[in-house]
Amino acid sequence: MRRVYFSLLGILVGLIFWVLFAVVLRDGLAARAVAKNPGANAITTPLAISFTPTLATSTPTVPAIPTSTPFQPLTFTPTASITPSLTTTATFTETPLPTSTPSIPAAASVPGISGRWPALSLDCEARSAVDWAAYFGVYIEELAFFNSLPLSDNPNQGFVGNVNAPWGQIPPYDYGVHAKPVAQLLRAYGLKAGGVSGLSWDALRYEIAAGQPAIVWVIGRVGRGTPVAYTASDGEQSTVARFEHTVMIIGYDETQVTILDGDWVYQRSVKDFLDSWWVLGNMAVIWDD
């Protein structure tokens, strides 16, 4: 509508210009005629030009400008405050600590224990088990014990592979067996055997100080090794290692551990023993009251 309004205004201004131009032109022509004929008596009646411009009767409509409403601040009506309430109160009960912690002597040894070399290439677990049982007064023939172990590709469930195979392989190839099946079979013979993993050094020393040898899973002649993650066909995961081996711990002091390996007794530093024992997760068979 603004464009229409300015267009009409332009037309009006143009018409006024032309009217003024006509008047000026008329007066100029009359003056020139008088100058040429000064004595003439004739009276010249000037041409009267009458022009009444006609504007459109329609009045342009200017759109209404929205009337802004002054800003009204929001009003907030406070409601009743909500106070959280606990329906129950947690009660923490501390587990009472032992009134006295069994003391662990700085050195201890298990007297009167002996062992023999394994009869087969990979039956060190069976040999360690029957020597351990003999110390507690239960005598088991080595091959009878081995033949009673279950067979499996999972060392946590049974013996893996061929017992006459060369040493140093890992499952599913010829390997050996872990603590749990050995302890289960020893219990079948009436012994209070427990197959454990994650045993601490203090707990192991406590067993020795109590006069109870422990079968432990180490690497080779208590040397270094590398843990390997293994998943058996039943889906159970375990840690295995090349040159898995069992020995018995029969003594310790502040710097050394005494080891019974078959019929061979030798020492290793505490650090070297712990490094070797760690590979298979501090696994052991202990006397379990």
N, C-alpha and C positions, 0 to 999 in steps of 0.2 A: 504493500500500500504506500510505502514511502516513495517508491519509484513513480507511482501514478501522481502522487501529490506534487513532486518536483517537476514532473512533465507538464502538468497544468500551470504551475507557476511560471515555467519557461515560456509557455505559449502567451500568457498574460503580459509578461515583460516585452515579448516580441511585438505584440499588438500596440502597446504603448509607444514603443520606439518608432514604429511606422507612422503612427498618428502625429507624433512630434515632427518627424521628418517631412510629412506632407504639409504641415503648417508652415514650417520654415521655408519649404520650397515655394509655397504660395506667396508668402511675404516677399521673398526675393524677387520673384517674377513681377510683382506689382511695383516694386521700387524701380526696377529697370524700365518699366513702361513709362512711368512718370518722368524719369530722367530723359528719355528720348522725346517726349511730347510735353514740355512744361506748360504750353499755352492751351492746351486742349481743355475745353470746358466740360468735356464729357466726364461724367462721373462713373468711374468703373466700380462696379459693385464686386467686392471680393467674393471669390468662390467659397462658399461655405460647405465644408465637408463635414458631414456628421456621421460619425461611426460609433455605434454603441456595441462594444464587444459583448458577446453572449457567452457566459461561462456555463459549463455543464452544471446542471442542477444537482447532480449527485455529489454528495459530500463523502470524501474518502474516509473509510473506516479505519481508525488506528487501533490495532489490537490492544486490548487491555493489558497493562503491565501488572504481573502478579504482585499483590500487596504482601510484602514480607511481614511475617509475624515476629515480633521481638522474641528473642531467645528466652524461653522459660526454663529455668533450671529444674531438673528432675527432683521430684520430692521423694524421700525415702522414709517409709514408715517402719521403724524398727519393730521386729516381731520378738516374741519371747525367746530368750537365749536358750540354747540347747546345751546342757551340761552332760558330757559323756559319762557313762557309768559302767563300771566293770561288773559283769555278772558273776565272774569267778575270779578268784585271786590265786595266781600260780604259787605253789608252795614248793620250794626247792629243799630237798632233803640231802644233806651231804652223806656220802658213803663213809662210814667210820673207818679211819685208818687203823691198821694193826697197832696194837698197843706196843708191840716190840717187833723190830725187823730182824729176821735171822741174820746173824753176822756171818760174813764170808771170810774165812781165813786167807791170809796172803799166799799160802801154799798148802796144797793137799795132794794126796795120791791114794789110789785104790790098791790095797795089797792083795797078793795071792791070785792074780788073774793071769791067764796065759791064752795063747791062740795058736792057730795052725794056718798053713798056706791053703788057699782054695784048691779044690780038686779039679775045677774046670776053669776055662779062660775067663768067663764073665760072671761067675757066681760069688763074687766078693760079698754081696749082700747076704747070701745064705751062710757063708762062712762066718761073717761077723755076727750074724744072728745066733748061730748055734754056740759060738764061743761066749757070747753075752748070756745066753740061757744057762750054759754050764756054770758060769760064775754064780748064778742064783739057784743052782742045784737041780736044774732040769737038763737032762742029757738027750740031745737029738742028733740023729745021723744027718750029715750035711746033705747028701743027695736026696734023702727022704724029705728034708725040708724044702729043697729046691723044687722037687717034683710036685710038691703040694701048693706051690705058688700058682695063682691064676696067670694065664697068658693073655696079653693084650697089646695093642699098639699105643696104649696110653700108660706111661710109666707110673701114674698115680693109681692105676687100677690093676696092673699086673706086670709080669716080666715081658720086655719087648725084645724080640729077635731070637737068634740062635745063641745059646750059652757057650758054644764052642767056637764062635767067630772071633776074629781079631779085635783087640781093644781099641777104642778111640772113635767109634761112630756115634751117631745120634739118631733118634727115632725119625722115621718109622723103621730104620735099619737096626741092626743088632746093637743093643744098648745095655739094658739092665732093668732095675726096678727101683722105685722111690720108697719113702719111709712108710706110707700108709699101709700098703699090702703086707709089708714085712711085719709091722706091729700087729695087724689083724691076725696073721698066722701065729705069731708068738702067743697072742691071747688064747688062740685055740688050743695051744699046748698048756694053758693054765698060768701063763706069766702075765704080770701086770705091766704090759708094754703100751706105750703111747707114741704114736707117730705124729710129730709136730713139725711145723715150719715157722720161721721167724723167731726162733729161740734166742734169747739174749745171752751175751757172754756171762753176765752175772748168774743167770739161771743155770747155765751149763756148769759154772764153777760150783754152784750150790749142790748140784747133783754129785760132783766128784767129792766135795767135802763131806757129803753124806755117805760116802762109800759106795756110790752107785755109778758104774761106768756108763758111758753113753756112746751109742753108735752115731757117727756123723757122716754126712755126704760131702766129700771134698773133691778136688781135682788132682788126679795122679797121686804122686807121693806128697800130697799137701803143697801143691804149687798153684800157679796162677792159671786162670782160665777165662773164657768168655761165655756169658749166659746167652742162650738162644731161645727165642719164643717159639713154641711148638703147639699146634692144634691137632689133636687126635681125631680119629674118624667119628668118635662120639660127640665131637664139638667142644670137649673140655680143653682149655688152654693150660699149658704148664711151661716151666723153664727147664731146659735141658742143657747139657754141655758135653763137649768131647772129653774123653778120659774121666768120666764120672767114676767115682770110687768110694768105697766105705772103709772107715777105720774106726777104732775105738779110742776115746779120750780117757786116759787113766791117771792123769796127774797134771799139775800146773804149778807155777810159781809166778812171781811178778814179771818175769821176762820170757819164760818158756812154757811150752805145752808138751806133755809127754804122750806119745801116740803108740798104740798097739796096732800094727799093720800085719795081719797074719801072725807069724811067730817072730816078727821083727819089731823091736822097740826102739824108737828114736825120738829126738826132740826137734821142735820147730819154734821159732820166735812167735810170740803172741800175735804180732802184726801179720806175719806170713800165714799163720793158721787162720786168723780172722778173714784175711783177704781170700783165701781158698774156700773157706766155709761159706762165705757170702755169695759165691757164684750161683749156687743152687738154693739160695734163700734160707740159709741157716737151718737146714733140715736135720732132724735127729730122731732116733728112737731112744726114749728114756724110761726109767722105772716110774710108772704112773699109779700112785696110790689112789 
